[in-house]
Amino acid sequence: MTSEKFTLKNNNYDAILVGAGIMSCTLALLLTEILPEIKILIIEKLNKPGSESTGAFNNAGTGHAANCELNYTPLDDDGDLLIEKALLINRSFEKSMSLWASLYKKGKIDIKNFLKFIPHISFVKGSENISYLKKRYKTMSKYPEFSDMEFSSSFNKISSWAPLITNSRNPLDEIAATRIKRGTDINFEALTREYLNYISNNSNVEISYKTKLIDLKKIEKKGWELNALLEGRKVSFMASYVFLGAGGKTINFLQKSKIPEAKIYGGFPVSGKWLICEEKSLTAKHNAKVYGKADIGSPPMSVPHLDTRWIEGKKFLLYGPFAGFTTKFLKKGSYLDLFSSIKKNNLFSMIDVGIKNNDLINYLISQSLLNHNSRIENLRNMMPSADPSNWYLENAGQRVQIIKKTKDGGSLQFGTEIVNSSDGSLAALLGASPGASTAVEIMIEILKKSCLYKSKVINLEKKINHLLYASEFTNLNENNSDFLENIKKRNNSILGFHP
Ligand SMILES: Cc1cc2nc3c(=O)[nH]c(=O)nc-3n(C[C@H](O)[C@H](O)[C@H](O)COP(=O)(O)OP(=O)(O)OC[C@H]3O[C@@H](n4cnc5c(N)ncnc54)[C@H](O)[C@@H]3O)c2cc1C
């Protein structure tokens, strides 16, 4: 499936998916499994898949199951813990695990190329944070999703879980941690390749690299016309259905589609950076993803974490993310991206968000001013023994946060949002978190609203359940706690997790 081999079989497709990141490729996989007869074209402006936010070093590779990310369980005004978001994310991630288990069992993908089990730990300092963590543990461990969560405020115990956290730390420090052993590190770029390798066996699927979408328009009764540049040459395609999975750039194409649903959106880019360590004596000592607490005033995606990462068989440590401001919507994007997304319809909401989010602006400015030593100082909050000479800085992927028009101005959102046209002929994915981990759930939602499925006589729910869980689970009620327990056991045994 390389650009060299690619010659367009035709210019007319049932579905065109823009971008070859984890989102489009998950949708392509679901479509080929559920509607194998439909003709699909994926267009990607780069010369390989999964190289923007999906790229192995461009994200943290955390299989977000809400095991350790404290921003998914905030306190309400009365001091009660809100766990609904954590429960939803956990169940969504289990769907991803279920799909991988089913595909692996049938020999369609190889999990060894992208998935490692690694404990997920939350780590806090100080009495106020410790009582929050204890409350979180007491509440969450009552649910089957998190029943295997452990809590400790013992220095020695935490040291046995993650020695780099306690090395050179004063043993009298007030610290606490929770651990869930069944956490994951996922290489989403490798997963994207696994999906593409498998679906390339279906002759109805084509992928065209070095093909950059420029414009799209709806032609009444005929579908969508997409104009692109293929290695600099103008090409156009027709499709009944379009999915805009162009990462940060999606907002620009959503606006170009001129669907009324697009009018309320704008985007705010935030760039990221990691500190990375390859020193073997350190990577050997750390076998966990350790998430801390975000600083007051900082956005939720800035929660600092010290991660074990496995990339192409090599082990790394990664710390961050550090944030920064840019006007690009993609790492390999244009500085004009932000300006070209400002329209009459969203100008007021964007200004309003700018005025209301002073904390965020100040945070981004202060992060942009950090140097290597100040970043290491920050790392020492989590790993007191950190030595600057063992760490180097790398750019992470771009996130484009959603700005949404509201009755009284605009609001800045940190989640993911699906935008569907009312006739089901176009869908777009905006936002970043919880991102790639929940791609399966998100793409199932997109499929349910698409005209592709509506024009076929199939029982979509049954097909999806069969794809995710195979025939072992005949009586499917996903909200039942027995179901969750059984599906976790089944996924553990196929994916090789031994509690
Ligand atoms: C710093 C950071 C940390 C993260 N950590 C995690 C994590 O730990 N766990 C997690 O689950 N998620 C994480 N995420 C989120 C996750 O990376 C994203 O949700 C996910 O990769 C988005 O995939 P995508 O396919 O939508 O976009 P991308 O991977 O960005 O893919 C979009 C594709 O579209 C292509 N494209 C763009 N414009 C055009 C055009 N004009 N024509 C053709 N093709 C085009 C691009 O080249 C690219 O290949 C993180 C993100 C960031 C930035």
The ligand as an SDF file (V2000), in Angstrom:
LIG
                    3D

 53 58  0  0  0  0  0  0  0  0999 V2000
    1.0620   15.3720   23.0970 C   0  0  0  0  0  0  0  0  0  0  0  0
   -0.0250   14.3740   22.8650 C   0  0  0  0  0  0  0  0  0  0  0  0
   -0.1850   13.2760   23.7210 C   0  0  0  0  0  0  0  0  0  0  0  0
   -1.2170   12.3570   23.5050 C   0  0  0  0  0  0  0  0  0  0  0  0
   -1.2860   11.2520   24.3080 N   0  0  0  0  0  0  0  0  0  0  0  0
   -2.2330   10.3060   24.0690 C   0  0  0  0  0  0  0  0  0  0  0  0
   -2.2670    9.1080   24.8270 C   0  0  0  0  0  0  0  0  0  0  0  0
   -1.4370    8.8830   25.7060 O   0  0  0  0  0  0  0  0  0  0  0  0
   -3.2440    8.2060   24.5720 N   0  0  0  0  0  0  0  0  0  0  0  0
   -4.1870    8.4190   23.6030 C   0  0  0  0  0  0  0  0  0  0  0  0
   -5.0530    7.5740   23.4250 O   0  0  0  0  0  0  0  0  0  0  0  0
   -4.1740    9.5550   22.8490 N   0  0  0  0  0  0  0  0  0  0  0  0
   -3.2160   10.4820   23.0460 C   0  0  0  0  0  0  0  0  0  0  0  0
   -3.1720   11.6180   22.2810 N   0  0  0  0  0  0  0  0  0  0  0  0
   -4.2250   11.8480   21.2880 C   0  0  0  0  0  0  0  0  0  0  0  0
   -3.9890   11.0170   20.0320 C   0  0  0  0  0  0  0  0  0  0  0  0
   -2.6500   11.1300   19.6150 O   0  0  0  0  0  0  0  0  0  0  0  0
   -4.9320   11.5180   18.9450 C   0  0  0  0  0  0  0  0  0  0  0  0
   -6.2610   11.5030   19.4390 O   0  0  0  0  0  0  0  0  0  0  0  0
   -4.9240   10.6540   17.7110 C   0  0  0  0  0  0  0  0  0  0  0  0
   -3.6160   10.3450   17.2900 O   0  0  0  0  0  0  0  0  0  0  0  0
   -5.6680   11.3840   16.6010 C   0  0  0  0  0  0  0  0  0  0  0  0
   -5.6460   10.5840   15.4590 O   0  0  0  0  0  0  0  0  0  0  0  0
   -6.1880   11.1630   14.0870 P   0  0  0  0  0  0  0  0  0  0  0  0
   -6.1940   10.0280   13.1530 O   0  0  0  0  0  0  0  0  0  0  0  0
   -7.4710   11.8850   14.3270 O   0  0  0  0  0  0  0  0  0  0  0  0
   -5.1610   12.3170   13.6800 O   0  0  0  0  0  0  0  0  0  0  0  0
   -3.6050   12.2840   13.1090 P   0  0  0  0  0  0  0  0  0  0  0  0
   -2.8900   11.1400   13.6910 O   0  0  0  0  0  0  0  0  0  0  0  0
   -3.1280   13.6280   13.3650 O   0  0  0  0  0  0  0  0  0  0  0  0
   -3.8440   11.9640   11.6240 O   0  0  0  0  0  0  0  0  0  0  0  0
   -4.3370   12.9040   10.7020 C   0  0  0  0  0  0  0  0  0  0  0  0
   -3.7670   12.5640    9.3490 C   0  0  0  0  0  0  0  0  0  0  0  0
   -4.3620   13.4140    8.3770 O   0  0  0  0  0  0  0  0  0  0  0  0
   -3.3650   13.7870    7.4550 C   0  0  0  0  0  0  0  0  0  0  0  0
   -3.7810   15.0090    6.7750 N   0  0  0  0  0  0  0  0  0  0  0  0
   -3.8480   16.2570    7.2880 C   0  0  0  0  0  0  0  0  0  0  0  0
   -4.2340   17.1330    6.3450 N   0  0  0  0  0  0  0  0  0  0  0  0
   -4.4420   16.4170    5.2200 C   0  0  0  0  0  0  0  0  0  0  0  0
   -4.8380   16.7690    3.9050 C   0  0  0  0  0  0  0  0  0  0  0  0
   -5.0710   18.0350    3.5490 N   0  0  0  0  0  0  0  0  0  0  0  0
   -4.9560   15.7740    2.9790 N   0  0  0  0  0  0  0  0  0  0  0  0
   -4.6730   14.4900    3.3030 C   0  0  0  0  0  0  0  0  0  0  0  0
   -4.2770   14.1170    4.5300 N   0  0  0  0  0  0  0  0  0  0  0  0
   -4.1650   15.0620    5.4860 C   0  0  0  0  0  0  0  0  0  0  0  0
   -2.1330   13.9710    8.3220 C   0  0  0  0  0  0  0  0  0  0  0  0
   -0.9360   13.9390    7.5560 O   0  0  0  0  0  0  0  0  0  0  0  0
   -2.2590   12.8020    9.2870 C   0  0  0  0  0  0  0  0  0  0  0  0
   -1.6140   11.6290    8.8210 O   0  0  0  0  0  0  0  0  0  0  0  0
   -2.1420   12.5480   22.4430 C   0  0  0  0  0  0  0  0  0  0  0  0
   -1.9920   13.6350   21.5790 C   0  0  0  0  0  0  0  0  0  0  0  0
   -0.9360   14.5290   21.7670 C   0  0  0  0  0  0  0  0  0  0  0  0
   -0.7630   15.6560   20.8020 C   0  0  0  0  0  0  0  0  0  0  0  0
  1  2  1  0
  2  3  1  0
  2 52  2  0
  3  4  2  0
  4  5  1  0
  4 50  1  0
  5  6  2  0
  6  7  1  0
  6 13  1  0
  7  8  2  0
  7  9  1  0
  9 10  1  0
 10 11  2  0
 10 12  1  0
 12 13  2  0
 13 14  1  0
 14 15  1  0
 14 50  1  0
 15 16  1  0
 16 17  1  0
 16 18  1  0
 18 19  1  0
 18 20  1  0
 20 21  1  0
 20 22  1  0
 22 23  1  0
 23 24  1  0
 24 25  2  0
 24 26  1  0
 24 27  1  0
 27 28  1  0
 28 29  2  0
 28 30  1  0
 28 31  1  0
 31 32  1  0
 32 33  1  0
 33 34  1  0
 33 48  1  0
 34 35  1  0
 35 36  1  0
 35 46  1  0
 36 37  1  0
 36 45  1  0
 37 38  2  0
 38 39  1  0
 39 40  1  0
 39 45  2  0
 40 41  1  0
 40 42  2  0
 42 43  1  0
 43 44  2  0
 44 45  1  0
 46 47  1  0
 46 48  1  0
 48 49  1  0
 50 51  2  0
 51 52  1  0
 52 53  1  0
M  END
$$$$
